[in-house]
Structure formats: C-alpha cells, structure tokens
C-alpha cells in the first residue's frame, strides 16, 4: 500500500501515453477545423463558434477552441461562447 501512495501519474507510462494521444487528437481536430474552414468558406470567427457549439453538443470540449475563444477580441464571439458554455442544463446559477 505504501508503494501505491508513492506512485505518481508521472511514473505511469500508460497515463503518459494516454496524454500523448490526447494531445495528438487535439492537433488532428485543429487541423480538421482549419481544413473545414477553408473548404466551406467560413471565416475564423464563424469557425470558432461552430467548433464551440459542436464540442458543447457532444459534451467534449478540447483546449483548442477554448484557447482560440479566449484570444479573440470580437465581443460577438465572446458572447456566443459564453452562452454556449453556460448552457448546462440547470447547473448554471
């Protein structure tokens, strides 16, 4: 038991591999989003809103859309993103 308590996630090669897979999937999603944006002719703002909505509907929100939304200065994007993130089925105040 005492050896289990000393065991950290950094020592776990399986957890490290899972984290590497998550990072790779995030990059793949970001690349797919960029491809979709260029193929359907949406601008970056529209793509961010679509991405946030998509992730919200599937209950999977990755870091890439959050980071991009945090970095935008467009108030409309911020308002839409805030609304999407607050749609929590009664969990918001």
N, C-alpha and C positions, 0 to 999 in steps of 0.2 A: 504494500500500500504506500509506503513512504517513497518508493521509486516512482509510482504513478504521480504523486504530488509534485515531484521534481521535474517531471516530463513537461516540456512546453511545446506549443504549436510549432515553434521554430525548429524543434528537433524532429518533427514528424514529416518524413519525406512525402507521405500521401497528401497531407494538408498543403505542403509546398507545391505539389503537382496540381492539386485542385485549384490553388490560387493562380498558378501559371495558365491553366486552361481558362479560368475566368477572364484574366487579362487579355488573352488571345481572342476570346469570343467578343470582348468589348471592342477590340480593334477591328475584327471582322464586321461587327454591326456598324461601326462608324464608317468603314469603307463602303458597306452596302448602302448606308444612308446617303453618302456622297454620290454614289452611282445613281441611286433613285432620284436624287435632287436634279442631277444633270439630265437624266433621261425623261423625266416628266415635266421639266421646266419650272419647278418651284424655286423660289428664292430661299436664301438661308433661313430667314425668319419663319417662313411657312414650314420649312423642313423641321425646324426645331419644335414648332407647335405640334406638327404631325407626329414627330418622334415621341414627345412627351405624352400625347394622347394615346398613342399605340402602347407605350410602356405602362401607362396608367390602366388601360383596359385589360392588359394581360397580367397586371399586378407584378410586373418585373420592371423595375426602374434601375437602369445602369448609370454609372457615373458620367458617361459622355454627355447625355442630354442635360443632366443637372449642371455640369461644368459650363457647357455652352450657354445655357439659360442664365447662369449667374454672371457670365461675362458680357451679356448683351446690354446695351444702353437703351434699347427700344422699350418704352413703357407698355406698349400693347402686348409685346411678348411676355413681359413680366406679369402683367395682369392675367393673361390666359394661363400661363404656367402656374401661377398661384392658385387660380381657380381649379385647375386640374389636380394639383397636389392636395387641395383641401377637400375635394370630393371623396370623402372617406366613409360614406355610409353611416353617419351618426357619430363617428369618432371625433369630429371637429367640435369645437365649443359652440 
